[in-house]
Amino acid sequence: MMRKVLITFNEMDAKSETSSLNNLSVERKKTLVENITDTPVGFTSRLMGVYSNTFTNIESYMILYNQGGAYNGTVFTCPSPGLYLFQVSLITFSVNNGIRMYKNFQQLTLAFSGASPQANGASASAATWLEIGDEVYLRPHNSSLDVDFNSVFTGVKII
């Protein structure tokens, strides 16, 4: 597939001088294609636990899928640059609490559960560009977060 893309880039250079791609060298185009077409990356894990500190990363108790090996059960570390989509689904008996999703210490989103005395559910998604070494992880919104074992954290490289 990468060969076809590179051939397409070379054909575009030969046929279209008005294309903005003509301003890029062939080597730069190859680099861009390699970064986009490398190994697929994605994971899904089940979460569980009671967290009493908002600075504690939420851990998975079971990794269901981990293509590329970039998720260690607590932190996803980006292995290749690209656009990634992350999603967290929370089930909790904690009142007015939730899970914050972070990228390198910056909050991306919050899955917030309500004030029901019964089980509460919440979910949140975030699409973000990651560079090699960037980290994505989850932390409790407030202290005393009880994460049910049916809660899930998923991430996948889109391009």
Secondary structure as UniProt FT lines:
FT   HELIX           2..15
FT   HELIX           20..23
FT   HELIX           26..36
FT   STRAND          42..51
FT   TURN            54..55
FT   STRAND          60..67
FT   STRAND          75..77
FT   STRAND          82..92
FT   STRAND          98..103
FT   TURN            104..105
FT   STRAND          106..112
FT   STRAND          120..130
FT   TURN            132..133
FT   STRAND          135..140
FT   STRAND          145..157
//
